[in-house]
């Protein structure tokens, strides 16, 4: 059984991390580094990937879940389910904002 609280918490952390990279001022250096700052998301694949909460948010959710699993915060065995749930939480929150 997946830990729902962990999925929601990791999803919220993934959403915030995605938002810092894709939207907030703090993430401008990342967008400049890969040259997507100010570009229309349809203009390049990278600009679309950075702006898409379901795309980059999923990668971030899996990365945070992996770190949590390695650190022993999550019980072994079902961390991939937590990652999928966290990616869904990330996408759903971003769609509403």
Buried (B, 14 or more C-beta within 10 A) or exposed (E): EBBEEBBBBBBBBBBBBBBBBBBEEEBEEBBEEEEBBEBEBEEBEBBBBBBBBBBBBBBBBBBBBBEBBEEEBBEEEBBEBBBBBBBBBBBBBBEEE
